[in-house]
């Protein structure tokens, strides 16, 4: 339960930054899709802060998720995910995903269809960081 994890991370007195870094690994593509500007701000928050900024972290995530979605941001996030396994996939998978992204640009395919294809490839190539990502479930 995502809400329970948030509560634990915000109220626990014995967690380290590693807990937030793990959470960031789950949220990062979802936030990149919502707002590249906030994505980069989150990277700075986590990398440039020696404290445990859990409340600021989750507040920024919630604000990012409220932003209006755009095709450009969606494609940017999908392409970043694609880069995680682009060198392992078959030529047919390369052709299929690029065709799908082109169809999305032309309003012939939904974002959920692209995410579904990326999910299947992430599972097939055992990309645990992607399989555990909130990008595919939110």
Beta strands, then each sheet from edge to edge (+ up, - down):
end
